Amino acid sequence: MGSAKTEMQDYREFIDEILVSEEELQKRIAELGQEISRDYEGETLHLICILRGGVLFLTDLMRHISVPNTIDFMAVSSYGTNRQTSGQVRISLDLKDDILDRHVLLVEDIVDSGYTIASVLSLLETRHPKTLKVCTLLDKPERRETEVPIHYRGFTIPNKFVFGYGLDMDEYYRNLPFIATVDLERYRPNA
């Protein structure tokens, strides 16, 4: 059984700057967890993570949430090219659990154009949760094309392409403990 080996470019060759350090990330995530815990005191919270980028954020965030909580996942993709969304969203993995009359918090890695999160919210609202709120690690308001409610926000960032801490460059580099901007002139896919 053979395997194809792909040479990955060292991220240090195309990183522009570290936008949010590991220490800043963990400090803010702990603060978000405390804020969410206060807001849902006495309730059980159902966390829905948008795959794949939101996984690292979810796992760190839920460690700081003191109220009872459960988790579920959705995989959502938007059609488009050249790292641009078309606004058309497809659900490729739907929820396992019913959210009727539950307090639901949608956990997202980044909100930029707003189309993906707006589509997911619209779908989830038809399932009649008791409450439905959004928690995003990163908010890129300069890219917003449709307004969406953001109840918990980690960081507001400029309109730059970012990677690391769950966010990928062609499916790689999600494992980096920080969020960085990329110099696309120096990035070579499948180097």
C-alpha positions as CSV (number, residue, x, y, z in Angstrom):
1,M,0.0,0.0,0.0
2,G,1.7,3.2,-1.2
3,S,1.2,6.7,0.2
4,A,1.5,10.0,-1.5
5,K,3.8,12.4,0.4
6,T,3.1,16.1,0.2
7,E,5.8,18.5,1.0
8,M,4.3,21.3,3.1
9,Q,5.9,24.7,3.0
10,D,7.2,25.9,6.3
11,Y,4.7,28.5,7.5
12,R,7.6,30.8,8.6
13,E,8.3,31.3,4.9
14,F,5.0,32.9,4.2
15,I,3.8,34.3,7.6
16,D,3.3,38.1,7.5
17,E,2.7,38.6,11.3
18,I,1.4,36.9,14.3
19,L,-1.9,38.7,14.8
20,V,-3.1,37.0,18.0
21,S,-0.5,35.2,20.2
22,E,-1.1,31.9,22.0
23,E,-1.2,33.8,25.3
24,E,-3.7,36.4,24.0
25,L,-5.9,33.6,22.6
26,Q,-6.0,31.6,25.9
27,K,-6.6,34.7,28.0
28,R,-9.5,35.9,25.9
29,I,-11.0,32.4,25.6
30,A,-11.0,32.1,29.4
31,E,-12.8,35.5,29.6
32,L,-15.4,34.4,27.1
33,G,-16.0,31.2,29.1
34,Q,-16.6,33.2,32.3
35,E,-18.9,35.6,30.5
36,I,-20.9,32.7,29.0
37,S,-21.1,30.9,32.3
38,R,-22.5,34.1,34.0
39,D,-25.1,34.6,31.3
40,Y,-26.3,31.0,31.4
41,E,-26.1,30.5,35.2
42,G,-28.7,27.9,36.3
43,E,-29.2,26.7,32.7
44,T,-27.8,23.9,30.6
45,L,-26.1,25.0,27.4
46,H,-25.9,23.2,24.1
47,L,-22.7,24.1,22.2
48,I,-22.8,23.6,18.4
49,C,-19.4,23.8,16.7
50,I,-19.0,24.6,13.1
51,L,-16.4,22.2,11.7
52,R,-13.6,22.1,11.0
53,G,-12.1,25.4,12.0
54,G,-14.0,25.8,15.2
55,V,-12.8,22.6,16.9
56,L,-9.8,24.1,18.7
57,F,-11.8,27.0,19.9
58,L,-14.6,24.8,21.1
59,T,-12.4,22.5,23.1
60,D,-10.6,25.4,24.8
61,L,-13.8,27.4,25.4
62,M,-15.8,24.6,26.9
63,R,-13.1,24.0,29.5
64,H,-13.9,27.5,30.8
65,I,-17.7,27.2,30.8
66,S,-18.8,26.2,34.3
67,V,-22.5,25.6,33.5
68,P,-23.6,22.1,32.4
69,N,-23.1,21.8,28.6
70,T,-23.4,19.4,25.8
71,I,-21.9,19.5,22.3
72,D,-22.8,18.8,18.7
73,F,-21.3,19.5,15.4
74,M,-22.2,20.8,11.9
75,A,-20.1,20.9,8.8
76,V,-20.9,23.7,6.5
77,S,-19.2,24.8,3.3
78,S,-19.7,27.7,1.0
79,Y,-19.2,27.5,-2.7
80,G,-16.6,29.8,-4.1
81,T,-13.1,30.2,-5.4
82,N,-9.9,31.9,-4.5
83,R,-10.7,32.0,-0.8
84,Q,-13.8,34.0,-1.5
85,T,-17.4,32.9,-0.6
86,S,-20.2,33.0,-3.2
87,G,-22.8,33.3,-0.5
88,Q,-24.2,29.8,-1.3
89,V,-24.0,27.5,1.7
90,R,-24.3,23.7,1.9
91,I,-24.7,21.6,5.1
92,S,-22.6,18.5,4.7
93,L,-23.0,17.3,8.3
94,D,-26.1,18.1,10.3
95,L,-26.8,18.0,14.0
96,K,-27.2,14.6,15.8
97,D,-29.3,16.1,18.6
98,D,-32.6,17.9,18.7
99,I,-32.4,21.5,19.8
100,L,-36.1,22.1,20.5
101,D,-36.4,24.3,23.6
102,R,-32.7,24.3,24.4
103,H,-30.2,27.1,25.0
104,V,-28.0,26.9,21.9
105,L,-24.7,28.6,21.4
106,L,-23.2,28.4,17.9
107,V,-19.4,28.3,18.2
108,E,-17.6,29.6,15.1
109,D,-13.9,30.2,14.3
110,I,-14.4,33.4,12.1
111,V,-17.3,35.5,10.8
112,D,-16.3,37.5,7.7
113,S,-18.9,37.9,4.9
114,G,-21.6,36.6,7.3
115,Y,-23.3,34.4,4.7
116,T,-22.4,31.1,6.3
117,I,-23.4,32.0,9.8
118,A,-26.6,33.7,8.6
119,S,-27.6,30.5,6.7
120,V,-26.9,28.3,9.7
121,L,-28.8,30.6,12.1
122,S,-31.8,30.6,9.7
123,L,-31.8,26.8,9.6
124,L,-31.4,26.4,13.4
125,E,-34.2,28.9,14.1
126,T,-36.6,26.6,12.3
127,R,-35.9,24.0,14.9
128,H,-37.2,26.2,17.7
129,P,-34.4,26.4,20.3
130,K,-35.2,28.3,23.5
131,T,-32.4,30.7,22.7
132,L,-29.9,30.9,19.9
133,K,-26.7,32.9,20.2
134,V,-23.4,33.2,18.3
135,C,-19.9,33.0,19.8
136,T,-17.0,33.7,17.3
137,L,-13.4,33.7,18.0
138,L,-12.6,36.1,15.2
139,D,-14.8,38.9,13.7
140,K,-13.8,40.5,10.4
141,P,-16.4,43.3,10.0
142,E,-14.8,44.9,7.0
143,R,-15.8,41.8,5.0
144,R,-19.4,41.7,6.1
145,E,-21.9,41.5,3.3
146,T,-24.9,40.4,5.5
147,E,-25.5,41.4,9.1
148,V,-25.5,38.7,11.7
149,P,-25.8,38.9,15.5
150,I,-22.6,38.2,17.4
151,H,-23.2,37.8,21.1
152,Y,-19.7,36.8,22.1
153,R,-16.6,37.9,20.2
154,G,-13.0,37.0,20.9
155,F,-11.2,39.4,18.6
156,T,-12.0,41.9,15.9
157,I,-9.5,41.6,13.1
158,P,-8.6,43.5,10.0
159,N,-9.5,42.3,6.5
160,K,-6.5,40.0,6.1
161,F,-6.2,36.3,5.3
162,V,-5.5,34.5,8.6
163,F,-4.5,30.9,9.5
164,G,-3.6,28.9,12.6
165,Y,-5.5,27.9,15.7
166,G,-8.1,25.9,13.7
167,L,-8.0,28.1,10.6
168,D,-6.3,26.5,7.6
169,M,-4.3,27.3,4.5
170,D,-5.4,24.6,2.0
171,E,-6.4,22.3,5.0
172,Y,-2.9,22.6,6.7
173,Y,-1.5,24.7,9.6
174,R,-4.7,24.4,11.8
175,N,-2.5,23.0,14.6
176,L,-0.5,26.3,15.1
177,P,-1.2,27.7,18.6
178,F,-1.5,31.3,17.3
179,I,-3.3,33.2,14.6
180,A,-1.2,34.8,11.9
181,T,-1.7,36.7,8.7
182,V,-0.3,35.3,5.5
183,D,1.8,36.9,2.8
184,L,0.1,35.4,-0.3
185,E,3.0,36.4,-2.5
186,R,5.3,34.0,-0.6
187,Y,2.8,31.2,-0.2
188,R,3.2,28.2,-2.5
189,P,0.5,25.6,-2.2
190,N,1.8,22.0,-2.1
191,A,5.4,23.3,-2.0
